[in-house]
Amino acid sequence: MATNEKLIRAETPAKEALETATKVRKRFDESVRKLTQYTAYQDTLKLPKTSIPEIDDFEDKYNVRYQLWHIRQTFGEQEQRWYRDNFREQDASAIV
């Protein structure tokens, strides 16, 4: 399964999706670092800066997907605790 498919398939385990998302984010950050270096060269050479609107688009989509998978993992962990632990020891305000 391709990396991008892991982040859109419901059957992907949340932990695996978060690990994949973290890897994608690291590669993206490296690309942004290279872009920053490239734009510095453009400044030095007094060339017009290259605009890449896909960067902002990626940021928006990544943040939403990462948050979704993080919530899913947290819910799964909490759900196990809700069913496994003593009901009277549960923190009702944290559950809501």
Biopython code that builds the backbone (N, CA, C, O; Angstrom):
import numpy as np
from Bio.PDB.StructureBuilder import StructureBuilder

atoms = [
    (1, "MET", "N", (0.850, -1.171, 0.000)),
    (1, "MET", "CA", (0.000, 0.000, 0.000)),
    (1, "MET", "C", (0.900, 1.241, 0.000)),
    (1, "MET", "O", (1.863, 1.314, 0.763)),
    (2, "ALA", "N", (0.591, 2.179, -0.829)),
    (2, "ALA", "CA", (1.373, 3.420, -0.910)),
    (2, "ALA", "C", (1.160, 4.259, 0.342)),
    (2, "ALA", "O", (0.137, 4.157, 1.019)),
    (3, "THR", "N", (2.151, 5.086, 0.627)),
    (3, "THR", "CA", (2.099, 5.936, 1.819)),
    (3, "THR", "C", (0.829, 6.776, 1.860)),
    (3, "THR", "O", (0.163, 6.838, 2.893)),
    (4, "ASN", "N", (0.488, 7.420, 0.756)),
    (4, "ASN", "CA", (-0.674, 8.296, 0.769)),
    (4, "ASN", "C", (-1.968, 7.515, 0.976)),
    (4, "ASN", "O", (-2.938, 8.065, 1.497)),
    (5, "GLU", "N", (-2.003, 6.238, 0.576)),
    (5, "GLU", "CA", (-3.200, 5.438, 0.783)),
    (5, "GLU", "C", (-3.408, 5.114, 2.259)),
    (5, "GLU", "O", (-4.548, 5.008, 2.712)),
    (6, "LYS", "N", (-2.331, 4.956, 3.006)),
    (6, "LYS", "CA", (-2.460, 4.652, 4.429)),
    (6, "LYS", "C", (-3.200, 5.756, 5.165)),
    (6, "LYS", "O", (-3.917, 5.493, 6.130)),
    (7, "LEU", "N", (-3.029, 6.974, 4.718)),
    (7, "LEU", "CA", (-3.633, 8.105, 5.424)),
    (7, "LEU", "C", (-5.082, 8.354, 5.038)),
    (7, "LEU", "O", (-5.745, 9.192, 5.648)),
    (8, "ILE", "N", (-5.583, 7.644, 4.039)),
    (8, "ILE", "CA", (-6.982, 7.869, 3.642)),
    (8, "ILE", "C", (-7.857, 6.637, 3.825)),
    (8, "ILE", "O", (-9.073, 6.719, 3.645)),
    (9, "ARG", "N", (-7.276, 5.510, 4.173)),
    (9, "ARG", "CA", (-8.049, 4.287, 4.347)),
    (9, "ARG", "C", (-8.487, 4.126, 5.808)),
    (9, "ARG", "O", (-7.679, 4.234, 6.731)),
    (10, "ALA", "N", (-9.765, 3.869, 5.989)),
    (10, "ALA", "CA", (-10.322, 3.742, 7.342)),
    (10, "ALA", "C", (-9.756, 2.536, 8.084)),
    (10, "ALA", "O", (-9.675, 2.557, 9.312)),
    (11, "GLU", "N", (-9.365, 1.487, 7.365)),
    (11, "GLU", "CA", (-8.883, 0.282, 8.041)),
    (11, "GLU", "C", (-7.436, 0.395, 8.517)),
    (11, "GLU", "O", (-6.944, -0.500, 9.204)),
    (12, "THR", "N", (-6.753, 1.471, 8.166)),
    (12, "THR", "CA", (-5.382, 1.675, 8.628)),
    (12, "THR", "C", (-5.391, 1.889, 10.143)),
    (12, "THR", "O", (-6.138, 2.732, 10.640)),
    (13, "PRO", "N", (-4.570, 1.137, 10.882)),
    (13, "PRO", "CA", (-4.490, 1.381, 12.331)),
    (13, "PRO", "C", (-3.996, 2.812, 12.600)),
    (13, "PRO", "O", (-3.116, 3.307, 11.896)),
    (14, "ALA", "N", (-4.554, 3.458, 13.598)),
    (14, "ALA", "CA", (-4.236, 4.854, 13.887)),
    (14, "ALA", "C", (-2.748, 5.056, 14.164)),
    (14, "ALA", "O", (-2.157, 6.037, 13.712)),
    (15, "LYS", "N", (-2.151, 4.138, 14.899)),
    (15, "LYS", "CA", (-0.724, 4.277, 15.219)),
    (15, "LYS", "C", (0.115, 4.246, 13.946)),
    (15, "LYS", "O", (1.047, 5.036, 13.797)),
    (16, "GLU", "N", (-0.211, 3.342, 13.030)),
    (16, "GLU", "CA", (0.519, 3.242, 11.765)),
    (16, "GLU", "C", (0.320, 4.502, 10.922)),
    (16, "GLU", "O", (1.262, 4.987, 10.295)),
    (17, "ALA", "N", (-0.899, 5.027, 10.908)),
    (17, "ALA", "CA", (-1.173, 6.246, 10.151)),
    (17, "ALA", "C", (-0.399, 7.426, 10.718)),
    (17, "ALA", "O", (0.123, 8.243, 9.959)),
    (18, "LEU", "N", (-0.317, 7.527, 12.036)),
    (18, "LEU", "CA", (0.436, 8.622, 12.651)),
    (18, "LEU", "C", (1.926, 8.504, 12.361)),
    (18, "LEU", "O", (2.595, 9.512, 12.134)),
    (19, "GLU", "N", (2.448, 7.290, 12.365)),
    (19, "GLU", "CA", (3.860, 7.092, 12.030)),
    (19, "GLU", "C", (4.123, 7.496, 10.580)),
    (19, "GLU", "O", (5.130, 8.137, 10.279)),
    (20, "THR", "N", (3.215, 7.119, 9.691)),
    (20, "THR", "CA", (3.341, 7.480, 8.283)),
    (20, "THR", "C", (3.249, 8.988, 8.110)),
    (20, "THR", "O", (4.022, 9.581, 7.358)),
    (21, "ALA", "N", (2.310, 9.603, 8.803)),
    (21, "ALA", "CA", (2.141, 11.058, 8.714)),
    (21, "ALA", "C", (3.391, 11.778, 9.205)),
    (21, "ALA", "O", (3.787, 12.798, 8.641)),
    (22, "THR", "N", (4.002, 11.258, 10.237)),
    (22, "THR", "CA", (5.231, 11.860, 10.758)),
    (22, "THR", "C", (6.360, 11.758, 9.732)),
    (22, "THR", "O", (7.125, 12.705, 9.557)),
    (23, "LYS", "N", (6.465, 10.619, 9.059)),
    (23, "LYS", "CA", (7.476, 10.460, 8.011)),
    (23, "LYS", "C", (7.233, 11.437, 6.858)),
    (23, "LYS", "O", (8.165, 12.053, 6.341)),
    (24, "VAL", "N", (5.968, 11.563, 6.468)),
    (24, "VAL", "CA", (5.616, 12.498, 5.384)),
    (24, "VAL", "C", (5.983, 13.916, 5.797)),
    (24, "VAL", "O", (6.525, 14.683, 5.002)),
    (25, "ARG", "N", (5.685, 14.255, 7.042)),
    (25, "ARG", "CA", (5.983, 15.597, 7.536)),
    (25, "ARG", "C", (7.489, 15.872, 7.526)),
    (25, "ARG", "O", (7.912, 16.974, 7.176)),
    (26, "LYS", "N", (8.287, 14.899, 7.901)),
    (26, "LYS", "CA", (9.742, 15.078, 7.888)),
    (26, "LYS", "C", (10.247, 15.328, 6.476)),
    (26, "LYS", "O", (11.096, 16.193, 6.261)),
    (27, "ARG", "N", (9.722, 14.565, 5.501)),
    (27, "ARG", "CA", (10.135, 14.778, 4.103)),
    (27, "ARG", "C", (9.693, 16.153, 3.615)),
    (27, "ARG", "O", (10.425, 16.830, 2.893)),
    (28, "PHE", "N", (8.490, 16.558, 4.013)),
    (28, "PHE", "CA", (7.988, 17.872, 3.629)),
    (28, "PHE", "C", (8.860, 18.976, 4.221)),
    (28, "PHE", "O", (9.228, 19.923, 3.527)),
    (29, "ASP", "N", (9.186, 18.847, 5.504)),
    (29, "ASP", "CA", (10.023, 19.858, 6.158)),
    (29, "ASP", "C", (11.383, 19.977, 5.486)),
    (29, "ASP", "O", (11.929, 21.074, 5.364)),
    (30, "GLU", "N", (11.929, 18.843, 5.051)),
    (30, "GLU", "CA", (13.209, 18.871, 4.334)),
    (30, "GLU", "C", (13.054, 19.609, 3.002)),
    (30, "GLU", "O", (13.939, 20.366, 2.602)),
    (31, "SER", "N", (11.949, 19.392, 2.331)),
    (31, "SER", "CA", (11.694, 20.101, 1.066)),
    (31, "SER", "C", (11.546, 21.601, 1.300)),
    (31, "SER", "O", (12.037, 22.404, 0.505)),
    (32, "VAL", "N", (10.881, 21.979, 2.372)),
    (32, "VAL", "CA", (10.715, 23.400, 2.697)),
    (32, "VAL", "C", (12.077, 24.022, 3.020)),
    (32, "VAL", "O", (12.347, 25.164, 2.647)),
    (33, "ARG", "N", (12.925, 23.269, 3.710)),
    (33, "ARG", "CA", (14.271, 23.760, 4.005)),
    (33, "ARG", "C", (15.051, 24.011, 2.716)),
    (33, "ARG", "O", (15.738, 25.023, 2.584)),
    (34, "LYS", "N", (14.938, 23.083, 1.771)),
    (34, "LYS", "CA", (15.613, 23.263, 0.485)),
    (34, "LYS", "C", (15.040, 24.452, -0.274)),
    (34, "LYS", "O", (15.778, 25.194, -0.922)),
    (35, "LEU", "N", (13.721, 24.633, -0.193)),
    (35, "LEU", "CA", (13.088, 25.780, -0.849)),
    (35, "LEU", "C", (13.580, 27.085, -0.240)),
    (35, "LEU", "O", (13.841, 28.051, -0.958)),
    (36, "THR", "N", (13.707, 27.116, 1.069)),
    (36, "THR", "CA", (14.215, 28.312, 1.748)),
    (36, "THR", "C", (15.632, 28.628, 1.279)),
    (36, "THR", "O", (15.979, 29.786, 1.049)),
    (37, "GLN", "N", (16.425, 27.604, 1.143)),
    (37, "GLN", "CA", (17.792, 27.782, 0.650)),
    (37, "GLN", "C", (17.760, 28.301, -0.793)),
    (37, "GLN", "O", (18.534, 29.190, -1.150)),
    (38, "TYR", "N", (16.882, 27.757, -1.606)),
    (38, "TYR", "CA", (16.762, 28.173, -3.005)),
    (38, "TYR", "C", (16.314, 29.633, -3.102)),
    (38, "TYR", "O", (16.844, 30.390, -3.915)),
    (39, "THR", "N", (15.349, 30.029, -2.282)),
    (39, "THR", "CA", (14.890, 31.424, -2.335)),
    (39, "THR", "C", (15.984, 32.372, -1.839)),
    (39, "THR", "O", (16.056, 33.521, -2.276)),
    (40, "ALA", "N", (16.826, 31.897, -0.936)),
    (40, "ALA", "CA", (17.967, 32.723, -0.521)),
    (40, "ALA", "C", (18.913, 32.950, -1.697)),
    (40, "ALA", "O", (19.456, 34.042, -1.863)),
    (41, "TYR", "N", (19.105, 31.922, -2.505)),
    (41, "TYR", "CA", (19.920, 32.074, -3.717)),
    (41, "TYR", "C", (19.268, 33.069, -4.668)),
    (41, "TYR", "O", (19.950, 33.888, -5.285)),
    (42, "GLN", "N", (17.953, 32.996, -4.784)),
    (42, "GLN", "CA", (17.239, 33.935, -5.653)),
    (42, "GLN", "C", (17.423, 35.368, -5.161)),
    (42, "GLN", "O", (17.617, 36.285, -5.959)),
    (43, "ASP", "N", (17.363, 35.553, -3.854)),
    (43, "ASP", "CA", (17.588, 36.886, -3.287)),
    (43, "ASP", "C", (18.993, 37.384, -3.613)),
    (43, "ASP", "O", (19.183, 38.534, -4.006)),
    (44, "THR", "N", (19.961, 36.508, -3.445)),
    (44, "THR", "CA", (21.355, 36.873, -3.726)),
    (44, "THR", "C", (21.534, 37.285, -5.184)),
    (44, "THR", "O", (22.239, 38.246, -5.493)),
    (45, "LEU", "N", (20.887, 36.542, -6.064)),
    (45, "LEU", "CA", (21.002, 36.824, -7.496)),
    (45, "LEU", "C", (19.995, 37.868, -7.980)),
    (45, "LEU", "O", (19.938, 38.188, -9.167)),
    (46, "LYS", "N", (19.196, 38.399, -7.035)),
    (46, "LYS", "CA", (18.172, 39.407, -7.330)),
    (46, "LYS", "C", (17.191, 38.920, -8.404)),
    (46, "LYS", "O", (16.827, 39.650, -9.326)),
    (47, "LEU", "N", (16.781, 37.665, -8.245)),
    (47, "LEU", "CA", (15.779, 37.075, -9.129)),
    (47, "LEU", "C", (14.422, 37.105, -8.423)),
    (47, "LEU", "O", (14.372, 37.132, -7.193)),
    (48, "PRO", "N", (13.325, 37.100, -9.179)),
    (48, "PRO", "CA", (12.006, 37.061, -8.537)),
    (48, "PRO", "C", (11.833, 35.752, -7.746)),
    (48, "PRO", "O", (12.267, 34.689, -8.189)),
    (49, "LYS", "N", (11.203, 35.845, -6.589)),
    (49, "LYS", "CA", (11.013, 34.665, -5.747)),
    (49, "LYS", "C", (9.980, 33.724, -6.366)),
    (49, "LYS", "O", (8.990, 34.151, -6.960)),
    (50, "THR", "N", (10.245, 32.450, -6.205)),
    (50, "THR", "CA", (9.334, 31.424, -6.683)),
    (50, "THR", "C", (8.229, 31.225, -5.654)),
    (50, "THR", "O", (8.498, 30.975, -4.479)),
    (51, "SER", "N", (6.992, 31.338, -6.104)),
    (51, "SER", "CA", (5.854, 31.125, -5.221)),
    (51, "SER", "C", (5.335, 29.703, -5.423)),
    (51, "SER", "O", (5.115, 29.272, -6.555)),
    (52, "ILE", "N", (5.144, 28.991, -4.343)),
    (52, "ILE", "CA", (4.644, 27.615, -4.424)),
    (52, "ILE", "C", (3.419, 27.507, -3.508)),
    (52, "ILE", "O", (3.549, 27.231, -2.315)),
    (53, "PRO", "N", (2.232, 27.727, -4.076)),
    (53, "PRO", "CA", (1.015, 27.693, -3.261)),
    (53, "PRO", "C", (0.701, 26.307, -2.702)),
    (53, "PRO", "O", (-0.062, 26.191, -1.743)),
    (54, "GLU", "N", (1.272, 25.266, -3.279)),
    (54, "GLU", "CA", (1.017, 23.915, -2.793)),
    (54, "GLU", "C", (1.520, 23.709, -1.368)),
    (54, "GLU", "O", (1.044, 22.823, -0.658)),
    (55, "ILE", "N", (2.480, 24.528, -0.954)),
    (55, "ILE", "CA", (3.012, 24.393, 0.406)),
    (55, "ILE", "C", (1.918, 24.695, 1.432)),
    (55, "ILE", "O", (1.721, 23.932, 2.377)),
    (56, "ASP", "N", (1.216, 25.800, 1.244)),
    (56, "ASP", "CA", (0.130, 26.130, 2.175)),
    (56, "ASP", "C", (-0.987, 25.097, 2.100)),
    (56, "ASP", "O", (-1.582, 24.739, 3.116)),
    (57, "ASP", "N", (-1.265, 24.622, 0.891)),
    (57, "ASP", "CA", (-2.296, 23.612, 0.706)),
    (57, "ASP", "C", (-1.924, 22.335, 1.450)),
    (57, "ASP", "O", (-2.767, 21.723, 2.105)),
    (58, "PHE", "N", (-0.658, 21.936, 1.347)),
    (58, "PHE", "CA", (-0.195, 20.751, 2.055)),
    (58, "PHE", "C", (-0.332, 20.944, 3.560)),
    (58, "PHE", "O", (-0.816, 20.058, 4.264)),
    (59, "GLU", "N", (0.092, 22.091, 4.045)),
    (59, "GLU", "CA", (0.008, 22.377, 5.488)),
    (59, "GLU", "C", (-1.419, 22.189, 5.989)),
    (59, "GLU", "O", (-1.645, 21.538, 7.010)),
    (60, "ASP", "N", (-2.375, 22.758, 5.270)),
    (60, "ASP", "CA", (-3.775, 22.660, 5.687)),
    (60, "ASP", "C", (-4.258, 21.210, 5.698)),
    (60, "ASP", "O", (-4.851, 20.749, 6.674)),
    (61, "LYS", "N", (-3.999, 20.505, 4.608)),
    (61, "LYS", "CA", (-4.462, 19.115, 4.514)),
    (61, "LYS", "C", (-3.750, 18.220, 5.519)),
    (61, "LYS", "O", (-4.374, 17.354, 6.132)),
    (62, "TYR", "N", (-2.462, 18.420, 5.689)),
    (62, "TYR", "CA", (-1.704, 17.595, 6.623)),
    (62, "TYR", "C", (-2.224, 17.791, 8.046)),
    (62, "TYR", "O", (-2.470, 16.822, 8.764)),
    (63, "ASN", "N", (-2.387, 19.033, 8.440)),
    (63, "ASN", "CA", (-2.822, 19.311, 9.812)),
    (63, "ASN", "C", (-4.177, 18.687, 10.107)),
    (63, "ASN", "O", (-4.387, 18.156, 11.197)),
    (64, "VAL", "N", (-5.091, 18.744, 9.160)),
    (64, "VAL", "CA", (-6.417, 18.155, 9.359)),
    (64, "VAL", "C", (-6.310, 16.638, 9.477)),
    (64, "VAL", "O", (-6.911, 16.041, 10.370)),
    (65, "ARG", "N", (-5.550, 16.015, 8.583)),
    (65, "ARG", "CA", (-5.425, 14.551, 8.612)),
    (65, "ARG", "C", (-4.681, 14.077, 9.863)),
    (65, "ARG", "O", (-5.062, 13.082, 10.478)),
    (66, "TYR", "N", (-3.627, 14.792, 10.230)),
    (66, "TYR", "CA", (-2.888, 14.397, 11.425)),
    (66, "TYR", "C", (-3.788, 14.489, 12.659)),
    (66, "TYR", "O", (-3.796, 13.595, 13.505)),
    (67, "GLN", "N", (-4.535, 15.570, 12.743)),
    (67, "GLN", "CA", (-5.435, 15.742, 13.880)),
    (67, "GLN", "C", (-6.492, 14.634, 13.910)),
    (67, "GLN", "O", (-6.809, 14.107, 14.976)),
    (68, "LEU", "N", (-7.032, 14.283, 12.752)),
    (68, "LEU", "CA", (-8.027, 13.216, 12.670)),
    (68, "LEU", "C", (-7.460, 11.901, 13.194)),
    (68, "LEU", "O", (-8.094, 11.236, 14.014)),
    (69, "TRP", "N", (-6.262, 11.519, 12.722)),
    (69, "TRP", "CA", (-5.656, 10.262, 13.156)),
    (69, "TRP", "C", (-5.265, 10.317, 14.631)),
    (69, "TRP", "O", (-5.357, 9.308, 15.329)),
    (70, "HIS", "N", (-4.837, 11.467, 15.107)),
    (70, "HIS", "CA", (-4.492, 11.613, 16.523)),
    (70, "HIS", "C", (-5.737, 11.434, 17.397)),
    (70, "HIS", "O", (-5.689, 10.752, 18.420)),
    (71, "ILE", "N", (-6.831, 12.040, 16.993)),
    (71, "ILE", "CA", (-8.087, 11.896, 17.742)),
    (71, "ILE", "C", (-8.538, 10.440, 17.724)),
    (71, "ILE", "O", (-8.992, 9.910, 18.738)),
    (72, "ARG", "N", (-8.411, 9.802, 16.568)),
    (72, "ARG", "CA", (-8.827, 8.395, 16.456)),
    (72, "ARG", "C", (-7.996, 7.515, 17.375)),
    (72, "ARG", "O", (-8.537, 6.634, 18.042)),
    (73, "GLN", "N", (-6.688, 7.743, 17.417)),
    (73, "GLN", "CA", (-5.837, 6.937, 18.294)),
    (73, "GLN", "C", (-6.182, 7.195, 19.759)),
    (73, "GLN", "O", (-6.306, 6.254, 20.544)),
    (74, "THR", "N", (-6.335, 8.449, 20.123)),
    (74, "THR", "CA", (-6.662, 8.801, 21.505)),
    (74, "THR", "C", (-7.997, 8.185, 21.911)),
    (74, "THR", "O", (-8.128, 7.648, 23.010)),
    (75, "PHE", "N", (-8.982, 8.263, 21.026)),
    (75, "PHE", "CA", (-10.293, 7.677, 21.319)),
    (75, "PHE", "C", (-10.176, 6.174, 21.532)),
    (75, "PHE", "O", (-10.776, 5.620, 22.453)),
    (76, "GLY", "N", (-9.390, 5.512, 20.663)),
    (76, "GLY", "CA", (-9.208, 4.068, 20.808)),
    (76, "GLY", "C", (-8.578, 3.701, 22.135)),
    (76, "GLY", "O", (-8.985, 2.730, 22.774)),
    (77, "GLU", "N", (-7.589, 4.468, 22.553)),
    (77, "GLU", "CA", (-6.938, 4.215, 23.843)),
    (77, "GLU", "C", (-7.907, 4.458, 24.987)),
    (77, "GLU", "O", (-7.958, 3.676, 25.936)),
    (78, "GLN", "N", (-8.675, 5.534, 24.907)),
    (78, "GLN", "CA", (-9.642, 5.850, 25.955)),
    (78, "GLN", "C", (-10.759, 4.803, 26.007)),
    (78, "GLN", "O", (-11.197, 4.396, 27.083)),
    (79, "GLU", "N", (-11.205, 4.382, 24.836)),
    (79, "GLU", "CA", (-12.277, 3.390, 24.769)),
    (79, "GLU", "C", (-11.875, 2.099, 25.465)),
    (79, "GLU", "O", (-12.672, 1.501, 26.187)),
    (80, "GLN", "N", (-10.633, 1.672, 25.247)),
    (80, "GLN", "CA", (-10.153, 0.465, 25.928)),
    (80, "GLN", "C", (-10.184, 0.653, 27.441)),
    (80, "GLN", "O", (-10.573, -0.253, 28.178)),
    (81, "ARG", "N", (-9.774, 1.827, 27.896)),
    (81, "ARG", "CA", (-9.781, 2.100, 29.340)),
    (81, "ARG", "C", (-11.207, 2.146, 29.876)),
    (81, "ARG", "O", (-11.464, 1.669, 30.981)),
    (82, "TRP", "N", (-12.128, 2.707, 29.117)),
    (82, "TRP", "CA", (-13.511, 2.809, 29.579)),
    (82, "TRP", "C", (-14.122, 1.427, 29.797)),
    (82, "TRP", "O", (-14.870, 1.213, 30.751)),
    (83, "TYR", "N", (-13.797, 0.496, 28.909)),
    (83, "TYR", "CA", (-14.371, -0.843, 29.020)),
    (83, "TYR", "C", (-13.600, -1.738, 29.976)),
    (83, "TYR", "O", (-14.180, -2.672, 30.530)),
    (84, "ARG", "N", (-12.328, -1.489, 30.188)),
    (84, "ARG", "CA", (-11.476, -2.355, 30.995)),
    (84, "ARG", "C", (-11.479, -1.958, 32.477)),
    (84, "ARG", "O", (-11.529, -2.826, 33.348)),
    (85, "ASP", "N", (-11.425, -0.662, 32.763)),
    (85, "ASP", "CA", (-11.284, -0.194, 34.138)),
    (85, "ASP", "C", (-12.631, -0.150, 34.858)),
    (85, "ASP", "O", (-13.701, -0.232, 34.254)),
    (86, "ASN", "N", (-12.523, -0.017, 36.167)),
    (86, "ASN", "CA", (-13.710, 0.090, 37.003)),
    (86, "ASN", "C", (-14.464, 1.371, 36.669)),
    (86, "ASN", "O", (-13.876, 2.452, 36.621)),
    (87, "PHE", "N", (-15.755, 1.246, 36.442)),
    (87, "PHE", "CA", (-16.574, 2.383, 36.039)),
    (87, "PHE", "C", (-16.560, 3.508, 37.077)),
    (87, "PHE", "O", (-16.544, 4.682, 36.708)),
    (88, "ARG", "N", (-16.567, 3.179, 38.324)),
    (88, "ARG", "CA", (-16.611, 4.202, 39.377)),
    (88, "ARG", "C", (-15.313, 4.995, 39.480)),
    (88, "ARG", "O", (-15.306, 6.096, 40.032)),
    (89, "GLU", "N", (-14.228, 4.458, 38.962)),
    (89, "GLU", "CA", (-12.946, 5.144, 39.017)),
    (89, "GLU", "C", (-12.714, 6.040, 37.796)),
    (89, "GLU", "O", (-11.701, 6.735, 37.720)),
    (90, "GLN", "N", (-13.635, 6.024, 36.860)),
    (90, "GLN", "CA", (-13.494, 6.830, 35.647)),
    (90, "GLN", "C", (-13.724, 8.310, 35.955)),
    (90, "GLN", "O", (-14.517, 8.649, 36.833)),
    (91, "ASP", "N", (-13.047, 9.162, 35.251)),
    (91, "ASP", "CA", (-13.213, 10.602, 35.381)),
    (91, "ASP", "C", (-14.262, 11.052, 34.364)),
    (91, "ASP", "O", (-13.969, 11.182, 33.175)),
    (92, "ALA", "N", (-15.480, 11.287, 34.839)),
    (92, "ALA", "CA", (-16.609, 11.587, 33.948)),
    (92, "ALA", "C", (-16.368, 12.834, 33.115)),
    (92, "ALA", "O", (-16.728, 12.863, 31.938)),
    (93, "SER", "N", (-15.767, 13.866, 33.700)),
    (93, "SER", "CA", (-15.534, 15.087, 32.955)),
    (93, "SER", "C", (-14.510, 14.879, 31.836)),
    (93, "SER", "O", (-14.594, 15.544, 30.803)),
    (94, "ALA", "N", (-13.562, 13.983, 32.015)),
    (94, "ALA", "CA", (-12.569, 13.705, 30.968)),
    (94, "ALA", "C", (-13.190, 12.901, 29.832)),
    (94, "ALA", "O", (-12.773, 13.030, 28.681)),
    (95, "ILE", "N", (-14.175, 12.080, 30.144)),
    (95, "ILE", "CA", (-14.825, 11.257, 29.127)),
    (95, "ILE", "C", (-15.674, 12.108, 28.200)),
    (95, "ILE", "O", (-15.710, 11.877, 26.992)),
    (96, "VAL", "N", (-16.345, 13.077, 28.759)),
    (96, "VAL", "CA", (-17.219, 13.939, 27.957)),
    (96, "VAL", "C", (-16.350, 14.832, 27.157)),
    (96, "VAL", "O", (-16.850, 15.659, 26.394)),
]
sb = StructureBuilder()
sb.init_structure("model")
sb.init_model(0)
sb.init_chain("A")
sb.init_seg("    ")
for serial, (resi, resn, name, xyz) in enumerate(atoms, 1):
    if name == "N":
        sb.init_residue(resn, " ", resi, " ")
    sb.init_atom(name, np.array(xyz, "f"), 0.0, 1.0, " ", f" {name:<3s}", serial, name[0])
structure = sb.get_structure()
